[in-house]
Amino acid sequence: MKCVLLLSAPRCGSSCTAACVNLCGAYLGRSPTQVKDKFNEKGYFENKNILKFNNSCLRKIGSSWNTPDEITHEQRDIMLAEYDSLLQIITEEYDQDLCLIKDPRIAILWPLYRSVLDDLKIDHPMILLKRNQAASVLSMGRMARLSAERASSVYDGYYRLIDKMKTDCSTHEVHFERLLADPKVAMKEMCSFLEIPYGKKQHALVNEFIDEKLLRYK
């Protein structure tokens, strides 16, 4: 079993990228989110039980999605106490050969996720998604009402944490702007990394999904 981790700072195009990988065969779990709103009109392509768990775990350690700081030893101990809960969710949600988990919060909770995935002997390659920082900061400001300074700090914080994960995960880096400009090439490279086919059928699905509306909140 292979569980792909799609990670980026918030508002970097991860929902669009997750959708494209999902269209190419990656399973989002038994409980994909159904939420669509003005910020993501086509959906978020997350797993609602993973999302609920991540938010709960962050609250328990006194953190949040917009506080991507290095965790303390005390926070780590509290986080690792949630091992059994995360183990149960992953076991119940994901039972396909190729699965996908998309949520930037995993970068904060990585010690816990790494422990569970390693113990389950699940391969966990990472797609590292980048987007122009100014665009991400502007989008975070509009969606979460963060100041430009705060949003920039959030952006930098996530990528510091994600960069440290590279030693634990085989990693493929993709830029959101490139995915939108040339989806065929970007998706071929991504699918090659994941060892799944990307032919005419997959490209037609991806090409139909991607459109200019995805940059409305750029």
Buried (B, 14 or more C-beta within 10 A) or exposed (E): BBBBBBBBBBBBBBBBBBBBBBBBBBBBBEBBBEEEEEBBEBBBBBBBBBBEBBBEBBEEBEBEBBEBEEBEEEBBEBBBEBEEBBBEBBEEBBEBEBBBBBBBBBBBBBEBBBBBBEEBEBEBBBBBBBBBBEBBBBBBBBBBEBEEEBBBBBBEBBBEBBEEBEEBBEBBEBBBBEBBEEBEEBBBBBBEBBEBEBEEEBBEBBBEBBEEEBBEBB
